[in-house]
Amino acid sequence: MIQSAKANGIDEREYIEFLLEHISQLPTFAKDSELEAYLPWNYTVPSKISVEA
């Protein structure tokens, strides 16, 4: 997974954190089509929301 992320120009640490946060929310027997969204070549960097105090 890390090498695939690197090959796709993705920060591997950010990608793994994203996977750990989101894949756990999928059903136990997720469909292939649901899992495909989490492959490195389909990954898009989530926008970071900053809150000003």
Secondary structure by P-SEA (a helix, b strand, c coil): caaaaaaaccaaaaaaaaaaacccccccccccccccccccccccccbbbbbcc
